[in-house]
Amino acid sequence: MNPLSDLTSRIIAFRDARDWAQFHNPKDVALSLVLEATEVMEHFQWKNPEQVKQHIQTHKQEIGEELADVFYWVLLLSHDLGIDPVEALKDKLEKNELKYPVDKARGVATKYTEL
């Protein structure tokens, strides 16, 4: 079993042992994912670049835990929707490579429709 499949299996076992699947529908799982992402954002809100750098040094563990929470919900939602997150990311990277060709997108933060 690969590490991602192992993590997903552990997440499902964790949920099933607590009989929480009954509360998990795509809308609420997606909302939980977003809520956890905002907890990551809170670590950086209202900080200038130097403060962000310092905050990362002193709160790396906590930030990692929030990122793990986001990853948890991504894997759970992917499982519940029957989406392979690795394949989905590979496909998305290929699309982005076409949308943002290096010769047009290098060094610019412009949306692909404006390149």
C-alpha positions as CSV (number, residue, x, y, z in Angstrom):
1,M,0.0,0.0,0.0
2,N,1.3,3.5,-0.8
3,P,1.6,6.2,1.9
4,L,-1.4,8.1,0.5
5,S,-3.6,5.0,0.5
6,D,-2.4,4.1,4.0
7,L,-3.3,7.6,5.3
8,T,-6.7,7.4,3.6
9,S,-7.4,4.0,5.1
10,R,-6.5,5.3,8.5
11,I,-8.8,8.3,8.1
12,I,-11.7,6.1,7.1
13,A,-11.0,3.7,10.0
14,F,-10.9,6.7,12.4
15,R,-14.2,8.0,11.1
16,D,-15.9,4.6,11.0
17,A,-14.9,3.6,14.5
18,R,-16.7,6.7,15.7
19,D,-19.8,6.2,13.4
20,W,-19.2,9.7,11.9
21,A,-19.9,8.8,8.3
22,Q,-23.6,9.6,8.9
23,F,-22.6,13.3,9.4
24,H,-20.3,13.5,6.4
25,N,-21.8,14.7,3.1
26,P,-19.8,16.5,0.4
27,K,-21.1,19.9,1.4
28,D,-20.1,19.6,5.1
29,V,-16.8,17.9,4.4
30,A,-15.9,20.6,1.9
31,L,-16.9,23.3,4.5
32,S,-14.7,21.6,7.1
33,L,-11.8,21.7,4.6
34,V,-12.3,25.4,4.1
35,L,-12.6,26.1,7.8
36,E,-9.3,24.3,8.4
37,A,-7.7,26.3,5.6
38,T,-8.7,29.5,7.3
39,E,-7.0,28.3,10.4
40,V,-3.8,28.1,8.4
41,M,-4.5,31.6,7.1
42,E,-4.9,33.0,10.6
43,H,-1.2,32.3,11.3
44,F,-0.3,34.9,8.6
45,Q,-3.1,37.4,8.8
46,W,-2.0,41.0,9.5
47,K,1.7,40.2,9.5
48,N,4.3,41.8,7.4
49,P,6.9,39.6,5.6
50,E,9.4,39.7,8.5
51,Q,6.7,38.9,11.0
52,V,5.6,36.0,8.9
53,K,9.1,34.7,8.8
54,Q,9.4,34.9,12.6
55,H,6.0,33.4,13.1
56,I,6.9,30.4,11.0
57,Q,10.0,29.8,13.1
58,T,8.1,29.9,16.3
59,H,4.9,28.2,15.3
60,K,6.0,25.6,12.7
61,Q,4.5,22.7,14.6
62,E,1.1,24.4,14.9
63,I,1.1,25.4,11.3
64,G,1.9,21.8,10.3
65,E,-1.0,20.6,12.4
66,E,-3.4,22.9,10.6
67,L,-2.0,21.8,7.2
68,A,-2.5,18.2,8.4
69,D,-6.2,19.0,9.1
70,V,-6.6,20.4,5.6
71,F,-4.9,17.3,4.1
72,Y,-7.2,15.1,6.2
73,W,-10.3,16.7,4.7
74,V,-8.9,16.6,1.2
75,L,-8.2,12.9,1.5
76,L,-11.6,12.2,3.1
77,L,-13.5,14.2,0.4
78,S,-11.5,12.6,-2.4
79,H,-12.3,9.1,-1.0
80,D,-16.0,9.9,-0.5
81,L,-16.3,11.3,-4.1
82,G,-14.3,8.4,-5.6
83,I,-11.5,10.8,-6.8
84,D,-7.9,9.7,-6.8
85,P,-6.2,12.9,-5.5
86,V,-2.8,12.0,-7.0
87,E,-4.3,11.5,-10.5
88,A,-6.5,14.6,-10.1
89,L,-3.3,16.6,-9.2
90,K,-1.4,15.2,-12.1
91,D,-4.2,16.1,-14.5
92,K,-4.5,19.6,-13.1
93,L,-0.7,20.1,-13.4
94,E,-0.9,19.1,-17.1
95,K,-3.7,21.6,-17.6
96,N,-1.8,24.4,-15.8
97,E,1.3,23.7,-17.9
98,L,-0.9,24.4,-21.0
99,K,-2.6,27.4,-19.5
100,Y,0.6,29.0,-18.3
101,P,3.4,28.3,-20.9
102,V,6.8,29.2,-19.6
103,D,7.5,31.7,-22.4
104,K,4.4,33.7,-21.4
105,A,4.0,33.2,-17.7
106,R,7.6,33.3,-16.4
107,G,8.0,36.0,-13.8
108,V,4.4,37.4,-14.1
109,A,1.4,36.9,-11.9
110,T,-1.2,37.3,-14.6
111,K,-4.2,35.1,-15.0
112,Y,-3.9,32.7,-17.9
113,T,-6.8,34.4,-19.8
114,E,-4.7,37.6,-19.8
115,L,-1.4,36.2,-21.0
